[in-house]
């Protein structure tokens, strides 16, 4: 199975098969094999079109900060021998 490898700007730079990178270079035997395989597919891979890169969202909380925030929203009250969780 093949996959397309993109550079950080979203441009296709190679094809990947079984962990091996195949350059988009006519005359390369592996690339030519990919072209034949791709032509036979009912939905060929589009290896010419760049993709849109979406900026990664900023992490506003670390995991530890998120846990503290969740714990603050939940208070555990001990009632006799039972624990009751009350949502705040």
C-alpha positions as CSV (number, residue, x, y, z in Angstrom):
1,X,0.0,0.0,0.0
2,X,1.2,3.5,-0.9
3,X,1.0,6.8,0.9
4,X,1.9,10.3,-0.1
5,X,4.6,12.1,1.9
6,X,4.3,15.9,2.1
7,X,6.8,18.6,3.2
8,X,5.9,21.0,6.0
9,X,4.3,23.4,3.5
10,X,1.9,20.7,2.2
11,X,3.7,19.9,-1.1
12,X,4.0,16.3,-2.1
13,X,7.6,15.2,-2.0
14,X,7.6,11.4,-2.2
15,X,5.6,8.3,-2.1
16,X,6.0,5.9,0.8
17,X,5.6,2.1,0.5
18,X,6.4,-0.2,3.4
19,X,8.4,2.6,5.1
20,X,10.5,3.2,2.0
21,X,10.5,6.7,0.5
22,X,10.1,6.8,-3.3
23,X,11.1,10.1,-4.9
24,X,8.6,11.6,-7.4
25,X,11.2,11.1,-10.2
26,X,10.3,9.8,-13.7
27,X,12.7,6.9,-14.5
28,X,12.8,5.6,-11.0
29,X,11.6,2.0,-11.1
30,X,9.8,2.2,-7.8
31,X,8.1,5.4,-8.9
32,X,7.1,3.9,-12.3
33,X,5.7,0.9,-10.4
34,X,3.6,3.2,-8.3
35,X,2.3,5.0,-11.4
36,X,1.1,1.7,-12.9
37,X,-0.5,0.7,-9.6
38,X,-2.1,4.1,-9.2
39,X,-3.5,4.1,-12.7
40,X,-5.3,0.8,-12.1
41,X,-7.1,2.0,-8.9
42,X,-10.8,3.1,-9.1
43,X,-9.8,6.1,-7.0
44,X,-6.2,7.0,-7.8
45,X,-4.1,8.8,-5.2
46,X,-3.6,12.5,-6.1
47,X,0.1,12.9,-5.7
48,X,0.4,16.2,-7.6
49,X,-1.8,18.5,-5.5
50,X,-0.5,20.2,-2.4
51,X,-2.6,19.9,0.8
52,X,-3.6,22.8,3.0
53,X,-1.6,22.8,6.3
54,X,-3.6,23.8,9.3
55,X,-1.7,25.4,12.2
56,X,-1.5,23.3,15.3
57,X,-3.7,24.7,18.0
58,X,-1.9,26.1,21.0
59,X,-2.0,24.0,24.1
60,X,-3.7,26.2,26.7
61,X,-3.3,23.7,29.5
62,X,-0.9,21.0,30.4
63,X,-2.3,17.6,31.4
64,X,-1.6,18.4,35.0
65,X,-3.5,21.7,34.8
66,X,-6.4,19.9,33.1
67,X,-6.6,17.3,35.9
68,X,-6.6,20.0,38.6
69,X,-9.4,21.8,36.7
70,X,-11.4,18.6,36.5
71,X,-10.8,17.8,40.1
72,X,-11.9,21.3,41.1
73,X,-15.2,20.7,39.3
74,X,-15.8,17.4,41.2
75,X,-15.9,17.3,44.9
76,X,-15.9,14.0,46.7
77,X,-17.9,13.9,49.9
78,X,-17.7,11.1,52.3
79,X,-21.1,10.2,53.7
80,X,-20.7,7.4,56.3
81,X,-18.9,4.5,54.5
82,X,-20.0,5.7,51.0
83,X,-18.4,8.1,48.7
84,X,-20.7,10.5,46.8
85,X,-19.5,12.5,43.8
86,X,-21.2,15.8,43.5
87,X,-20.8,17.8,40.3
88,X,-20.2,21.5,40.8
